[in-house]
Amino acid sequence: MFYVYAIRNQSNKIYIGQTADLEVRLQRHNGLLKNKSTSFTSKNYGNWELIYKEEFATRADVVKREKELKSFRGREFIKSFIKN
């Protein structure tokens, strides 16, 4: 399975991504496992918490949905999801 997800830190920064292993990916975002020091989540310190996820059967489907969520409408969807 593949996942598209949104995470948020204490500064209310939001990151949208996709992965095949959500648990490991969250550990990388939070610095528990090695990650690139130039990544968005490394530069924006804090504890990143999962706020939204969707599951897909194929990589192609998850990449398509990630692109949708990174659009203006997708980001508005995530923000409204957080408020509710």
Summary of the structure (lengths in Angstrom):
residues: 84
radius of gyration: 12.5
end to end distance: 27.0
largest distance: 33.4
contacts: 220
relative contact order: 0.25
helix: 42%
strand: 25%
